[in-house]
């Protein structure tokens, strides 16, 4: 049996031991799947939550990674949409039931039978991965692997969060936390006419926000210089929920974009929710979100700020993300 290199969750959270290099059998595609030779994989904060057991792996020794770029090198017996040689992306949403009330109403991200790449099935921190053909994205030309990878989760989730935040035309958007997803979302929002205000810790993230044209940049807990119409919380810090809500105009919306969030403090109804302020979450993505984001990112020339790591240093990439040493997005090159 052919083998491949991979990085798997060890069950020992924190530090460089959270994932370990291993050899695995090369996967074989099921009838509706394709086999992808991985060329690059983005490193998402969800991978860190999984490796640190804040999200419990669905099976021991899971291989994380769900911002996967690669080439189709094998087809399942029922696959026919893609061809060997196609360059594709694999995102977080891996499979849905297709028949529940959510799937039938265009909300497949809420499917209760959904499966996710790198959580329910092994992901892209490996030399090969399989994915249901219907959930793979054909990637546009003119977008190299390292630029494409962060779009496949950080970009897609940021795009969905931006839509959930309901920014009015020409409105003021606050962004709390400025990592891989936020720096892509800020570009989308600005291109659509929003005035972007960034609240984040770390001089590197603050400098990147200035470079990308934010109207103001301050600390994570600081008040923005203007009252906001909408806000997105990317930092997985529940303490920031009341801070962001208090910065909103009446009728404003705060969208929480993470899959994991520390405990939210008690909210004061008058200060945080009254005057029809809305607090909403963002759950996964639909395939339509992905297709729309990829087309929009290409048209608007959204560019990721990327630090690349060789495959042998995948654990270092996760460690740099965990400790805040990373600015923008990390991408492992296989």
Secondary structure, 3 states (H helix, E strand, C coil): CCEEEEEEECCCCCHHHCEEEEEEECCCCCCCEEEEEEEEEEECHHHHHHHCCCCCCCCCCCCCCCCEEEEEEEECCCCCCCCCCCEEEECCEEECCCCCHHHHCCCHHHCCCCEEECCCECCCCECEEEEEHHHEEECCCCCCHHHHHHHHHHHHHHHHHHHHCCCCCCCEEEEECCCHHHHHHHHHHHHCCCEEEEECCCHHHHHHHHHCCCCEEECCCCCCCCCEEEEEECCCCCCHHHHHHHCEEEEEEEEECCCCCCCCCCCCHHHHHCCCCEEEECCCCCHHHHHHHHHHHHHHCCCCCEEEEEHHHHHHHHHHHHHCCCCCEEEEEC
